[in-house]
Amino acid sequence: MTKYEIIIFWSDEDKSFIAEVPELPGCMADGKTYQEALSNAEIIINEWIETAKELEREIPHAKRRLMFA
């Protein structure tokens, strides 16, 4: 399970759900269903991190969101 924020939205142009990971530049996935887009995003996050490690690039830490009661 990832700790990075994932934003999922429907794209009429692509006719699929798009999952963006804002904290990891260029990290996106898609899927025919919301759940498929989420699952694909989790896979691509791991691949993004593996590639960054291989290229010795900095890997951003997941930001924490503040919650107010």
CHARMM-style PDB file with segment names, atoms N, HN, CA, C and O in Angstrom:
ATOM      1  N   MET     1       0.833  -1.186   0.000  1.00  0.00      PROA
ATOM      2  CA  MET     1       0.000   0.000   0.000  1.00  0.00      PROA
ATOM      3  C   MET     1       0.874   1.244   0.000  1.00  0.00      PROA
ATOM      4  O   MET     1       1.843   1.337   0.753  1.00  0.00      PROA
ATOM      5  N   THR     2       0.527   2.176  -0.834  1.00  0.00      PROA
ATOM      6  HN  THR     2      -0.260   2.100  -1.446  1.00  0.00      PROA
ATOM      7  CA  THR     2       1.310   3.395  -0.962  1.00  0.00      PROA
ATOM      8  C   THR     2       0.869   4.461   0.034  1.00  0.00      PROA
ATOM      9  O   THR     2      -0.278   4.470   0.482  1.00  0.00      PROA
ATOM     10  N   LYS     3       1.777   5.348   0.369  1.00  0.00      PROA
ATOM     11  HN  LYS     3       2.709   5.342   0.005  1.00  0.00      PROA
ATOM     12  CA  LYS     3       1.442   6.459   1.251  1.00  0.00      PROA
ATOM     13  C   LYS     3       1.401   7.770   0.485  1.00  0.00      PROA
ATOM     14  O   LYS     3       1.219   8.833   1.077  1.00  0.00      PROA
ATOM     15  N   TYR     4       1.567   7.699  -0.817  1.00  0.00      PROA
ATOM     16  HN  TYR     4       1.714   6.835  -1.298  1.00  0.00      PROA
ATOM     17  CA  TYR     4       1.513   8.903  -1.645  1.00  0.00      PROA
ATOM     18  C   TYR     4       0.072   9.224  -2.009  1.00  0.00      PROA
ATOM     19  O   TYR     4      -0.753   8.329  -2.190  1.00  0.00      PROA
ATOM     20  N   GLU     5      -0.215  10.513  -2.113  1.00  0.00      PROA
ATOM     21  HN  GLU     5       0.455  11.241  -1.966  1.00  0.00      PROA
ATOM     22  CA  GLU     5      -1.546  10.948  -2.518  1.00  0.00      PROA
ATOM     23  C   GLU     5      -1.799  10.529  -3.967  1.00  0.00      PROA
ATOM     24  O   GLU     5      -0.934  10.691  -4.828  1.00  0.00      PROA
ATOM     25  N   ILE     6      -2.978   9.994  -4.223  1.00  0.00      PROA
ATOM     26  HN  ILE     6      -3.680   9.863  -3.524  1.00  0.00      PROA
ATOM     27  CA  ILE     6      -3.386   9.609  -5.571  1.00  0.00      PROA
ATOM     28  C   ILE     6      -4.693  10.327  -5.870  1.00  0.00      PROA
ATOM     29  O   ILE     6      -5.669  10.195  -5.130  1.00  0.00      PROA
ATOM     30  N   ILE     7      -4.706  11.087  -6.960  1.00  0.00      PROA
ATOM     31  HN  ILE     7      -3.913  11.194  -7.561  1.00  0.00      PROA
ATOM     32  CA  ILE     7      -5.916  11.787  -7.384  1.00  0.00      PROA
ATOM     33  C   ILE     7      -6.479  11.042  -8.583  1.00  0.00      PROA
ATOM     34  O   ILE     7      -5.788  10.841  -9.581  1.00  0.00      PROA
ATOM     35  N   ILE     8      -7.744  10.633  -8.479  1.00  0.00      PROA
ATOM     36  HN  ILE     8      -8.306  10.797  -7.668  1.00  0.00      PROA
ATOM     37  CA  ILE     8      -8.376   9.856  -9.548  1.00  0.00      PROA
ATOM     38  C   ILE     8      -9.565  10.637 -10.093  1.00  0.00      PROA
ATOM     39  O   ILE     8     -10.405  11.130  -9.340  1.00  0.00      PROA
ATOM     40  N   PHE     9      -9.616  10.738 -11.416  1.00  0.00      PROA
ATOM     41  HN  PHE     9      -8.933  10.338 -12.028  1.00  0.00      PROA
ATOM     42  CA  PHE     9     -10.725  11.440 -12.055  1.00  0.00      PROA
ATOM     43  C   PHE     9     -11.063  10.771 -13.375  1.00  0.00      PROA
ATOM     44  O   PHE     9     -10.243  10.057 -13.952  1.00  0.00      PROA
ATOM     45  N   TRP    10     -12.287  11.009 -13.849  1.00  0.00      PROA
ATOM     46  HN  TRP    10     -12.953  11.589 -13.381  1.00  0.00      PROA
ATOM     47  CA  TRP    10     -12.743  10.468 -15.125  1.00  0.00      PROA
ATOM     48  C   TRP    10     -12.307  11.392 -16.254  1.00  0.00      PROA
ATOM     49  O   TRP    10     -12.435  12.611 -16.139  1.00  0.00      PROA
ATOM     50  N   SER    11     -11.797  10.829 -17.339  1.00  0.00      PROA
ATOM     51  HN  SER    11     -11.693   9.838 -17.432  1.00  0.00      PROA
ATOM     52  CA  SER    11     -11.419  11.597 -18.520  1.00  0.00      PROA
ATOM     53  C   SER    11     -12.333  11.200 -19.674  1.00  0.00      PROA
ATOM     54  O   SER    11     -12.286  10.069 -20.156  1.00  0.00      PROA
ATOM     55  N   ASP    12     -13.172  12.152 -20.114  1.00  0.00      PROA
ATOM     56  HN  ASP    12     -13.210  13.071 -19.723  1.00  0.00      PROA
ATOM     57  CA  ASP    12     -14.021  11.889 -21.281  1.00  0.00      PROA
ATOM     58  C   ASP    12     -13.164  11.658 -22.524  1.00  0.00      PROA
ATOM     59  O   ASP    12     -13.490  10.826 -23.370  1.00  0.00      PROA
ATOM     60  N   GLU    13     -12.073  12.399 -22.621  1.00  0.00      PROA
ATOM     61  HN  GLU    13     -11.808  13.075 -21.934  1.00  0.00      PROA
ATOM     62  CA  GLU    13     -11.189  12.285 -23.785  1.00  0.00      PROA
ATOM     63  C   GLU    13     -10.588  10.887 -23.897  1.00  0.00      PROA
ATOM     64  O   GLU    13     -10.529  10.312 -24.983  1.00  0.00      PROA
ATOM     65  N   ASP    14     -10.143  10.347 -22.762  1.00  0.00      PROA
ATOM     66  HN  ASP    14     -10.191  10.814 -21.879  1.00  0.00      PROA
ATOM     67  CA  ASP    14      -9.511   9.026 -22.757  1.00  0.00      PROA
ATOM     68  C   ASP    14     -10.498   7.886 -22.530  1.00  0.00      PROA
ATOM     69  O   ASP    14     -10.160   6.716 -22.713  1.00  0.00      PROA
ATOM     70  N   LYS    15     -11.718   8.232 -22.131  1.00  0.00      PROA
ATOM     71  HN  LYS    15     -11.992   9.182 -21.982  1.00  0.00      PROA
ATOM     72  CA  LYS    15     -12.745   7.230 -21.812  1.00  0.00      PROA
ATOM     73  C   LYS    15     -12.252   6.248 -20.750  1.00  0.00      PROA
ATOM     74  O   LYS    15     -12.480   5.041 -20.837  1.00  0.00      PROA
ATOM     75  N   SER    16     -11.569   6.802 -19.741  1.00  0.00      PROA
ATOM     76  HN  SER    16     -11.384   7.782 -19.670  1.00  0.00      PROA
ATOM     77  CA  SER    16     -11.068   5.974 -18.647  1.00  0.00      PROA
ATOM     78  C   SER    16     -10.813   6.854 -17.431  1.00  0.00      PROA
ATOM     79  O   SER    16     -10.826   8.082 -17.513  1.00  0.00      PROA
ATOM     80  N   PHE    17     -10.581   6.195 -16.305  1.00  0.00      PROA
ATOM     81  HN  PHE    17     -10.570   5.198 -16.238  1.00  0.00      PROA
ATOM     82  CA  PHE    17     -10.192   6.907 -15.088  1.00  0.00      PROA
ATOM     83  C   PHE    17      -8.691   7.153 -15.142  1.00  0.00      PROA
ATOM     84  O   PHE    17      -7.925   6.283 -15.557  1.00  0.00      PROA
ATOM     85  N   ILE    18      -8.277   8.339 -14.722  1.00  0.00      PROA
ATOM     86  HN  ILE    18      -8.899   9.046 -14.386  1.00  0.00      PROA
ATOM     87  CA  ILE    18      -6.868   8.711 -14.684  1.00  0.00      PROA
ATOM     88  C   ILE    18      -6.468   8.851 -13.223  1.00  0.00      PROA
ATOM     89  O   ILE    18      -7.184   9.470 -12.435  1.00  0.00      PROA
ATOM     90  N   ALA    19      -5.336   8.282 -12.863  1.00  0.00      PROA
ATOM     91  HN  ALA    19      -4.754   7.779 -13.502  1.00  0.00      PROA
ATOM     92  CA  ALA    19      -4.799   8.378 -11.509  1.00  0.00      PROA
ATOM     93  C   ALA    19      -3.470   9.126 -11.572  1.00  0.00      PROA
ATOM     94  O   ALA    19      -2.520   8.671 -12.209  1.00  0.00      PROA
ATOM     95  N   GLU    20      -3.417  10.267 -10.911  1.00  0.00      PROA
ATOM     96  HN  GLU    20      -4.189  10.636 -10.394  1.00  0.00      PROA
ATOM     97  CA  GLU    20      -2.194  11.073 -10.865  1.00  0.00      PROA
ATOM     98  C   GLU    20      -1.584  10.995  -9.473  1.00  0.00      PROA
ATOM     99  O   GLU    20      -2.295  10.926  -8.470  1.00  0.00      PROA
ATOM    100  N   VAL    21      -0.256  11.005  -9.429  1.00  0.00      PROA
ATOM    101  HN  VAL    21       0.321  11.061 -10.243  1.00  0.00      PROA
ATOM    102  CA  VAL    21       0.469  11.010  -8.162  1.00  0.00      PROA
ATOM    103  C   VAL    21       1.285  12.308  -8.145  1.00  0.00      PROA
ATOM    104  O   VAL    21       2.423  12.328  -8.616  1.00  0.00      PROA
ATOM    105  N   PRO    22       0.712  13.389  -7.606  1.00  0.00      PROA
ATOM    106  CA  PRO    22       1.338  14.708  -7.708  1.00  0.00      PROA
ATOM    107  C   PRO    22       2.739  14.813  -7.114  1.00  0.00      PROA
ATOM    108  O   PRO    22       3.551  15.609  -7.586  1.00  0.00      PROA
ATOM    109  N   GLU    23       3.030  14.025  -6.093  1.00  0.00      PROA
ATOM    110  HN  GLU    23       2.371  13.379  -5.709  1.00  0.00      PROA
ATOM    111  CA  GLU    23       4.332  14.113  -5.429  1.00  0.00      PROA
ATOM    112  C   GLU    23       5.460  13.447  -6.217  1.00  0.00      PROA
ATOM    113  O   GLU    23       6.635  13.663  -5.922  1.00  0.00      PROA
ATOM    114  N   LEU    24       5.106  12.638  -7.221  1.00  0.00      PROA
ATOM    115  HN  LEU    24       4.151  12.463  -7.461  1.00  0.00      PROA
ATOM    116  CA  LEU    24       6.102  11.955  -8.042  1.00  0.00      PROA
ATOM    117  C   LEU    24       5.941  12.458  -9.482  1.00  0.00      PROA
ATOM    118  O   LEU    24       5.045  12.001 -10.193  1.00  0.00      PROA
ATOM    119  N   PRO    25       6.785  13.382  -9.916  1.00  0.00      PROA
ATOM    120  CA  PRO    25       6.622  13.989 -11.243  1.00  0.00      PROA
ATOM    121  C   PRO    25       6.470  12.969 -12.374  1.00  0.00      PROA
ATOM    122  O   PRO    25       7.284  12.058 -12.526  1.00  0.00      PROA
ATOM    123  N   GLY    26       5.404  13.148 -13.164  1.00  0.00      PROA
ATOM    124  HN  GLY    26       4.743  13.888 -13.040  1.00  0.00      PROA
ATOM    125  CA  GLY    26       5.164  12.288 -14.312  1.00  0.00      PROA
ATOM    126  C   GLY    26       4.545  10.943 -13.986  1.00  0.00      PROA
ATOM    127  O   GLY    26       4.351  10.121 -14.881  1.00  0.00      PROA
ATOM    128  N   CYS    27       4.231  10.704 -12.726  1.00  0.00      PROA
ATOM    129  HN  CYS    27       4.388  11.372 -11.998  1.00  0.00      PROA
ATOM    130  CA  CYS    27       3.694   9.406 -12.309  1.00  0.00      PROA
ATOM    131  C   CYS    27       2.178   9.415 -12.467  1.00  0.00      PROA
ATOM    132  O   CYS    27       1.467  10.081 -11.714  1.00  0.00      PROA
ATOM    133  N   MET    28       1.693   8.662 -13.464  1.00  0.00      PROA
ATOM    134  HN  MET    28       2.270   8.121 -14.075  1.00  0.00      PROA
ATOM    135  CA  MET    28       0.266   8.576 -13.765  1.00  0.00      PROA
ATOM    136  C   MET    28      -0.072   7.169 -14.220  1.00  0.00      PROA
ATOM    137  O   MET    28       0.792   6.425 -14.683  1.00  0.00      PROA
ATOM    138  N   ALA    29      -1.338   6.817 -14.080  1.00  0.00      PROA
ATOM    139  HN  ALA    29      -2.040   7.422 -13.703  1.00  0.00      PROA
ATOM    140  CA  ALA    29      -1.837   5.532 -14.563  1.00  0.00      PROA
ATOM    141  C   ALA    29      -3.284   5.740 -14.981  1.00  0.00      PROA
ATOM    142  O   ALA    29      -3.876   6.788 -14.725  1.00  0.00      PROA
ATOM    143  N   ASP    30      -3.839   4.726 -15.627  1.00  0.00      PROA
ATOM    144  HN  ASP    30      -3.358   3.874 -15.835  1.00  0.00      PROA
ATOM    145  CA  ASP    30      -5.250   4.811 -16.004  1.00  0.00      PROA
ATOM    146  C   ASP    30      -5.894   3.445 -15.830  1.00  0.00      PROA
ATOM    147  O   ASP    30      -5.224   2.455 -15.534  1.00  0.00      PROA
ATOM    148  N   GLY    31      -7.210   3.412 -16.020  1.00  0.00      PROA
ATOM    149  HN  GLY    31      -7.754   4.216 -16.260  1.00  0.00      PROA
ATOM    150  CA  GLY    31      -7.941   2.158 -15.922  1.00  0.00      PROA
ATOM    151  C   GLY    31      -9.378   2.349 -16.359  1.00  0.00      PROA
ATOM    152  O   GLY    31      -9.912   3.457 -16.319  1.00  0.00      PROA
ATOM    153  N   LYS    32      -9.994   1.264 -16.773  1.00  0.00      PROA
ATOM    154  HN  LYS    32      -9.560   0.363 -16.806  1.00  0.00      PROA
ATOM    155  CA  LYS    32     -11.390   1.319 -17.218  1.00  0.00      PROA
ATOM    156  C   LYS    32     -12.338   1.539 -16.043  1.00  0.00      PROA
ATOM    157  O   LYS    32     -13.443   2.053 -16.221  1.00  0.00      PROA
ATOM    158  N   THR    33     -11.906   1.150 -14.839  1.00  0.00      PROA
ATOM    159  HN  THR    33     -11.008   0.734 -14.695  1.00  0.00      PROA
ATOM    160  CA  THR    33     -12.692   1.383 -13.632  1.00  0.00      PROA
ATOM    161  C   THR    33     -11.844   2.174 -12.641  1.00  0.00      PROA
ATOM    162  O   THR    33     -10.622   2.258 -12.769  1.00  0.00      PROA
ATOM    163  N   TYR    34     -12.523   2.752 -11.648  1.00  0.00      PROA
ATOM    164  HN  TYR    34     -13.515   2.683 -11.544  1.00  0.00      PROA
ATOM    165  CA  TYR    34     -11.836   3.491 -10.588  1.00  0.00      PROA
ATOM    166  C   TYR    34     -10.821   2.580  -9.899  1.00  0.00      PROA
ATOM    167  O   TYR    34      -9.668   2.958  -9.692  1.00  0.00      PROA
ATOM    168  N   GLN    35     -11.269   1.380  -9.551  1.00  0.00      PROA
ATOM    169  HN  GLN    35     -12.206   1.073  -9.720  1.00  0.00      PROA
ATOM    170  CA  GLN    35     -10.407   0.437  -8.844  1.00  0.00      PROA
ATOM    171  C   GLN    35      -9.206   0.019  -9.691  1.00  0.00      PROA
ATOM    172  O   GLN    35      -8.100  -0.127  -9.170  1.00  0.00      PROA
ATOM    173  N   GLU    36      -9.417  -0.172 -10.985  1.00  0.00      PROA
ATOM    174  HN  GLU    36     -10.315  -0.053 -11.409  1.00  0.00      PROA
ATOM    175  CA  GLU    36      -8.311  -0.542 -11.873  1.00  0.00      PROA
ATOM    176  C   GLU    36      -7.290   0.594 -11.953  1.00  0.00      PROA
ATOM    177  O   GLU    36      -6.084   0.343 -11.948  1.00  0.00      PROA
ATOM    178  N   ALA    37      -7.759   1.829 -12.025  1.00  0.00      PROA
ATOM    179  HN  ALA    37      -8.738   2.033 -12.029  1.00  0.00      PROA
ATOM    180  CA  ALA    37      -6.847   2.974 -12.061  1.00  0.00      PROA
ATOM    181  C   ALA    37      -6.035   3.050 -10.770  1.00  0.00      PROA
ATOM    182  O   ALA    37      -4.835   3.323 -10.810  1.00  0.00      PROA
ATOM    183  N   LEU    38      -6.670   2.814  -9.635  1.00  0.00      PROA
ATOM    184  HN  LEU    38      -7.645   2.592  -9.602  1.00  0.00      PROA
ATOM    185  CA  LEU    38      -5.982   2.823  -8.351  1.00  0.00      PROA
ATOM    186  C   LEU    38      -4.935   1.713  -8.289  1.00  0.00      PROA
ATOM    187  O   LEU    38      -3.799   1.949  -7.876  1.00  0.00      PROA
ATOM    188  N   SER    39      -5.312   0.515  -8.695  1.00  0.00      PROA
ATOM    189  HN  SER    39      -6.234   0.323  -9.031  1.00  0.00      PROA
ATOM    190  CA  SER    39      -4.382  -0.615  -8.693  1.00  0.00      PROA
ATOM    191  C   SER    39      -3.184  -0.343  -9.611  1.00  0.00      PROA
ATOM    192  O   SER    39      -2.040  -0.608  -9.241  1.00  0.00      PROA
ATOM    193  N   ASN    40      -3.454   0.181 -10.794  1.00  0.00      PROA
ATOM    194  HN  ASN    40      -4.383   0.396 -11.094  1.00  0.00      PROA
ATOM    195  CA  ASN    40      -2.374   0.500 -11.733  1.00  0.00      PROA
ATOM    196  C   ASN    40      -1.471   1.602 -11.185  1.00  0.00      PROA
ATOM    197  O   ASN    40      -0.260   1.580 -11.406  1.00  0.00      PROA
ATOM    198  N   ALA    41      -2.058   2.566 -10.470  1.00  0.00      PROA
ATOM    199  HN  ALA    41      -3.041   2.584 -10.291  1.00  0.00      PROA
ATOM    200  CA  ALA    41      -1.260   3.638  -9.872  1.00  0.00      PROA
ATOM    201  C   ALA    41      -0.302   3.076  -8.833  1.00  0.00      PROA
ATOM    202  O   ALA    41       0.853   3.497  -8.767  1.00  0.00      PROA
ATOM    203  N   GLU    42      -0.761   2.137  -8.026  1.00  0.00      PROA
ATOM    204  HN  GLU    42      -1.699   1.795  -8.079  1.00  0.00      PROA
ATOM    205  CA  GLU    42       0.110   1.534  -7.018  1.00  0.00      PROA
ATOM    206  C   GLU    42       1.277   0.800  -7.666  1.00  0.00      PROA
ATOM    207  O   GLU    42       2.396   0.832  -7.153  1.00  0.00      PROA
ATOM    208  N   ILE    43       1.023   0.147  -8.775  1.00  0.00      PROA
ATOM    209  HN  ILE    43       0.114   0.121  -9.191  1.00  0.00      PROA
ATOM    210  CA  ILE    43       2.097  -0.541  -9.509  1.00  0.00      PROA
ATOM    211  C   ILE    43       3.091   0.473 -10.050  1.00  0.00      PROA
ATOM    212  O   ILE    43       4.301   0.301  -9.903  1.00  0.00      PROA
ATOM    213  N   ILE    44       2.584   1.528 -10.674  1.00  0.00      PROA
ATOM    214  HN  ILE    44       1.601   1.668 -10.793  1.00  0.00      PROA
ATOM    215  CA  ILE    44       3.464   2.499 -11.312  1.00  0.00      PROA
ATOM    216  C   ILE    44       4.250   3.310 -10.279  1.00  0.00      PROA
ATOM    217  O   ILE    44       5.363   3.753 -10.564  1.00  0.00      PROA
ATOM    218  N   ILE    45       3.685   3.511  -9.084  1.00  0.00      PROA
ATOM    219  HN  ILE    45       2.781   3.152  -8.853  1.00  0.00      PROA
ATOM    220  CA  ILE    45       4.438   4.177  -8.010  1.00  0.00      PROA
ATOM    221  C   ILE    45       5.667   3.350  -7.658  1.00  0.00      PROA
ATOM    222  O   ILE    45       6.766   3.890  -7.534  1.00  0.00      PROA
ATOM    223  N   ASN    46       5.488   2.050  -7.499  1.00  0.00      PROA
ATOM    224  HN  ASN    46       4.595   1.610  -7.601  1.00  0.00      PROA
ATOM    225  CA  ASN    46       6.633   1.172  -7.185  1.00  0.00      PROA
ATOM    226  C   ASN    46       7.668   1.191  -8.304  1.00  0.00      PROA
ATOM    227  O   ASN    46       8.869   1.203  -8.036  1.00  0.00      PROA
ATOM    228  N   GLU    47       7.212   1.194  -9.557  1.00  0.00      PROA
ATOM    229  HN  GLU    47       6.236   1.184  -9.774  1.00  0.00      PROA
ATOM    230  CA  GLU    47       8.138   1.252 -10.690  1.00  0.00      PROA
ATOM    231  C   GLU    47       8.857   2.595 -10.737  1.00  0.00      PROA
ATOM    232  O   GLU    47      10.047   2.648 -11.048  1.00  0.00      PROA
ATOM    233  N   TRP    48       8.148   3.679 -10.432  1.00  0.00      PROA
ATOM    234  HN  TRP    48       7.181   3.636 -10.179  1.00  0.00      PROA
ATOM    235  CA  TRP    48       8.747   5.016 -10.416  1.00  0.00      PROA
ATOM    236  C   TRP    48       9.873   5.057  -9.387  1.00  0.00      PROA
ATOM    237  O   TRP    48      10.960   5.563  -9.664  1.00  0.00      PROA
ATOM    238  N   ILE    49       9.600   4.518  -8.190  1.00  0.00      PROA
ATOM    239  HN  ILE    49       8.716   4.107  -7.965  1.00  0.00      PROA
ATOM    240  CA  ILE    49      10.595   4.522  -7.116  1.00  0.00      PROA
ATOM    241  C   ILE    49      11.795   3.646  -7.479  1.00  0.00      PROA
ATOM    242  O   ILE    49      12.937   4.039  -7.241  1.00  0.00      PROA
ATOM    243  N   GLU    50      11.553   2.474  -8.047  1.00  0.00      PROA
ATOM    244  HN  GLU    50      10.625   2.155  -8.241  1.00  0.00      PROA
ATOM    245  CA  GLU    50      12.656   1.594  -8.462  1.00  0.00      PROA
ATOM    246  C   GLU    50      13.542   2.285  -9.495  1.00  0.00      PROA
ATOM    247  O   GLU    50      14.768   2.217  -9.409  1.00  0.00      PROA
ATOM    248  N   THR    51      12.929   2.945 -10.461  1.00  0.00      PROA
ATOM    249  HN  THR    51      11.933   3.000 -10.530  1.00  0.00      PROA
ATOM    250  CA  THR    51      13.694   3.650 -11.495  1.00  0.00      PROA
ATOM    251  C   THR    51      14.503   4.790 -10.889  1.00  0.00      PROA
ATOM    252  O   THR    51      15.668   4.981 -11.239  1.00  0.00      PROA
ATOM    253  N   ALA    52      13.887   5.550  -9.976  1.00  0.00      PROA
ATOM    254  HN  ALA    52      12.941   5.394  -9.692  1.00  0.00      PROA
ATOM    255  CA  ALA    52      14.594   6.652  -9.322  1.00  0.00      PROA
ATOM    256  C   ALA    52      15.812   6.137  -8.560  1.00  0.00      PROA
ATOM    257  O   ALA    52      16.871   6.763  -8.585  1.00  0.00      PROA
ATOM    258  N   LYS    53      15.667   5.001  -7.883  1.00  0.00      PROA
ATOM    259  HN  LYS    53      14.807   4.492  -7.862  1.00  0.00      PROA
ATOM    260  CA  LYS    53      16.797   4.410  -7.161  1.00  0.00      PROA
ATOM    261  C   LYS    53      17.908   4.014  -8.127  1.00  0.00      PROA
ATOM    262  O   LYS    53      19.081   4.283  -7.867  1.00  0.00      PROA
ATOM    263  N   GLU    54      17.545   3.373  -9.244  1.00  0.00      PROA
ATOM    264  HN  GLU    54      16.592   3.155  -9.455  1.00  0.00      PROA
ATOM    265  CA  GLU    54      18.535   2.955 -10.235  1.00  0.00      PROA
ATOM    266  C   GLU    54      19.293   4.148 -10.813  1.00  0.00      PROA
ATOM    267  O   GLU    54      20.487   4.054 -11.095  1.00  0.00      PROA
ATOM    268  N   LEU    55      18.595   5.266 -10.987  1.00  0.00      PROA
ATOM    269  HN  LEU    55      17.624   5.342 -10.757  1.00  0.00      PROA
ATOM    270  CA  LEU    55      19.204   6.475 -11.545  1.00  0.00      PROA
ATOM    271  C   LEU    55      19.796   7.375 -10.463  1.00  0.00      PROA
ATOM    272  O   LEU    55      20.278   8.472 -10.749  1.00  0.00      PROA
ATOM    273  N   GLU    56      19.756   6.898  -9.215  1.00  0.00      PROA
ATOM    274  HN  GLU    56      19.365   6.007  -8.983  1.00  0.00      PROA
ATOM    275  CA  GLU    56      20.259   7.635  -8.060  1.00  0.00      PROA
ATOM    276  C   GLU    56      19.633   9.025  -7.950  1.00  0.00      PROA
ATOM    277  O   GLU    56      20.314  10.011  -7.666  1.00  0.00      PROA
ATOM    278  N   ARG    57      18.333   9.080  -8.180  1.00  0.00      PROA
ATOM    279  HN  ARG    57      17.780   8.279  -8.411  1.00  0.00      PROA
ATOM    280  CA  ARG    57      17.580  10.329  -8.042  1.00  0.00      PROA
ATOM    281  C   ARG    57      16.896  10.366  -6.677  1.00  0.00      PROA
ATOM    282  O   ARG    57      16.635   9.333  -6.060  1.00  0.00      PROA
ATOM    283  N   GLU    58      16.618  11.571  -6.234  1.00  0.00      PROA
ATOM    284  HN  GLU    58      16.829  12.410  -6.735  1.00  0.00      PROA
ATOM    285  CA  GLU    58      15.938  11.746  -4.953  1.00  0.00      PROA
ATOM    286  C   GLU    58      14.498  11.250  -5.046  1.00  0.00      PROA
ATOM    287  O   GLU    58      13.812  11.480  -6.042  1.00  0.00      PROA
ATOM    288  N   ILE    59      14.060  10.576  -4.011  1.00  0.00      PROA
ATOM    289  HN  ILE    59      14.617  10.389  -3.202  1.00  0.00      PROA
ATOM    290  CA  ILE    59      12.685  10.086  -3.941  1.00  0.00      PROA
ATOM    291  C   ILE    59      11.960  10.939  -2.909  1.00  0.00      PROA
ATOM    292  O   ILE    59      12.310  10.912  -1.730  1.00  0.00      PROA
ATOM    293  N   PRO    60      10.953  11.695  -3.338  1.00  0.00      PROA
ATOM    294  CA  PRO    60      10.227  12.556  -2.391  1.00  0.00      PROA
ATOM    295  C   PRO    60       9.530  11.739  -1.306  1.00  0.00      PROA
ATOM    296  O   PRO    60       9.017  10.648  -1.553  1.00  0.00      PROA
ATOM    297  N   HSD    61       9.527  12.298  -0.107  1.00  0.00      PROA
ATOM    298  HN  HSD    61       9.944  13.184   0.094  1.00  0.00      PROA
ATOM    299  CA  HSD    61       8.781  11.668   0.989  1.00  0.00      PROA
ATOM    300  C   HSD    61       7.307  11.984   0.807  1.00  0.00      PROA
ATOM    301  O   HSD    61       6.950  13.066   0.340  1.00  0.00      PROA
ATOM    302  N   ALA    62       6.468  11.055   1.170  1.00  0.00      PROA
ATOM    303  HN  ALA    62       6.759  10.176   1.549  1.00  0.00      PROA
ATOM    304  CA  ALA    62       5.031  11.280   1.096  1.00  0.00      PROA
ATOM    305  C   ALA    62       4.655  12.364   2.093  1.00  0.00      PROA
ATOM    306  O   ALA    62       5.074  12.329   3.250  1.00  0.00      PROA
ATOM    307  N   LYS    63       3.866  13.324   1.638  1.00  0.00      PROA
ATOM    308  HN  LYS    63       3.526  13.353   0.698  1.00  0.00      PROA
ATOM    309  CA  LYS    63       3.417  14.405   2.520  1.00  0.00      PROA
ATOM    310  C   LYS    63       2.262  13.905   3.370  1.00  0.00      PROA
ATOM    311  O   LYS    63       1.496  13.030   2.964  1.00  0.00      PROA
ATOM    312  N   ARG    64       2.159  14.465   4.522  1.00  0.00      PROA
ATOM    313  HN  ARG    64       2.781  15.176   4.852  1.00  0.00      PROA
ATOM    314  CA  ARG    64       1.039  14.115   5.400  1.00  0.00      PROA
ATOM    315  C   ARG    64       0.028  15.246   5.342  1.00  0.00      PROA
ATOM    316  O   ARG    64       0.394  16.420   5.302  1.00  0.00      PROA
ATOM    317  N   ARG    65      -1.214  14.892   5.338  1.00  0.00      PROA
ATOM    318  HN  ARG    65      -1.511  13.938   5.370  1.00  0.00      PROA
ATOM    319  CA  ARG    65      -2.290  15.872   5.319  1.00  0.00      PROA
ATOM    320  C   ARG    65      -2.714  16.168   6.751  1.00  0.00      PROA
ATOM    321  O   ARG    65      -2.788  15.270   7.590  1.00  0.00      PROA
ATOM    322  N   LEU    66      -2.989  17.431   7.016  1.00  0.00      PROA
ATOM    323  HN  LEU    66      -2.929  18.160   6.335  1.00  0.00      PROA
ATOM    324  CA  LEU    66      -3.486  17.822   8.315  1.00  0.00      PROA
ATOM    325  C   LEU    66      -4.979  17.578   8.390  1.00  0.00      PROA
ATOM    326  O   LEU    66      -5.719  17.878   7.453  1.00  0.00      PROA
ATOM    327  N   MET    67      -5.405  17.043   9.491  1.00  0.00      PROA
ATOM    328  HN  MET    67      -4.805  16.800  10.253  1.00  0.00      PROA
ATOM    329  CA  MET    67      -6.832  16.820   9.677  1.00  0.00      PROA
ATOM    330  C   MET    67      -7.291  17.647  10.867  1.00  0.00      PROA
ATOM    331  O   MET    67      -6.639  17.667  11.911  1.00  0.00      PROA
ATOM    332  N   PHE    68      -8.395  18.314  10.704  1.00  0.00      PROA
ATOM    333  HN  PHE    68      -8.924  18.298   9.856  1.00  0.00      PROA
ATOM    334  CA  PHE    68      -8.945  19.144  11.754  1.00  0.00      PROA
ATOM    335  C   PHE    68     -10.265  18.564  12.216  1.00  0.00      PROA
ATOM    336  O   PHE    68     -11.061  18.075  11.415  1.00  0.00      PROA
ATOM    337  N   ALA    69     -10.492  18.627  13.544  1.00  0.00      PROA
ATOM    338  HN  ALA    69      -9.845  19.025  14.195  1.00  0.00      PROA
ATOM    339  CA  ALA    69     -11.742  18.121  14.107  1.00  0.00      PROA
ATOM    340  C   ALA    69     -12.709  19.253  14.342  1.00  0.00      PROA
ATOM    341  OT1 ALA    69     -13.823  19.025  14.815  1.00  0.00      PROA
TER     342      ALA     69
END
